[in-house]
Amino acid sequence: MDFIVLHGGLSKREELQKHVEKYAELAFEEPTALDAVVKAVVFMEDDPLYNAGTGSNIRVDGSIQMDAAVMVPGDFGAVINIENVKNPVLVALDVMKKSPHMILAGDGAIEFARKLGHAPHNPITAAAVEKRKRTLERLRSGELPEYYNPSFFKEFLGDTVGAVAYINGEFAAAVSTGGTSLTLRGRVGDSPIPGSGIYCGDKGAVVATGIGEEIMRRTLAYRIYSQIGDRPLEEICREEIERFGDIPVGVIAVSENEAAAVSNMIMPHHIVRR
Ligand code: GLY
């Protein structure tokens, strides 16, 4: 059986669910698992409702820096803190396919993107400006709860996007994010770190969403991947998510015969099988 699973981050906004469903169905028409996950993430990067590509969170200093990654068994590509591109996931794909490297960061990633024809694009939206303003106001007034507080996360942090697929015997994973809000310029989350926010190998593919620092502490994606085949995928994901307690987190995963989406907050997601 073939699968694709998409998630739109941790968010209770109902419109995100409808969009995820549409994008999952469309992306599943692609001929390969890699094409499908990249297409899915491009849809969500181009949709300003999501915290990825256009609509990304704005950092404390007012800049937008984005992370994205793609992974297939034995190969990986990522960009870290890239700016002013429309589709970070397509630059990550070019890093994997057209460079001798696996990860490019900052100015080097932007320069690489331009050389490969990724035109300048300003991902800022009025909603992201407003969100940053509200967050800063609350920070200044001393009202904000601590960074990990789930209620703070629900209002301000979520919406990283990701996709995993198993199509015609091949696995692939892709992820993209504007990072959690508010963060310092230069902060890197779990998404572009292989084994933390993304992992893909011969047994399956896993993508995470949530507070990157905590996901990295636990190398969540590889922990889940390494248990595939030992017991049901859903059970593996549920047990790993339970380890986070109240810290907001979610995962999507596929193996050769299972697909799972598990989170401890509302996570718009959709699984398509055929
Ligand atoms: N999970 C996305 C991030 O922490 O940047």
Residues whose N, C-alpha, C, O or C-beta is under 5 A from the ligand:
A	BS01	LIG	T160 T177 G179 T180 G189 D190 S191 T209 G210 I211 G212 E213
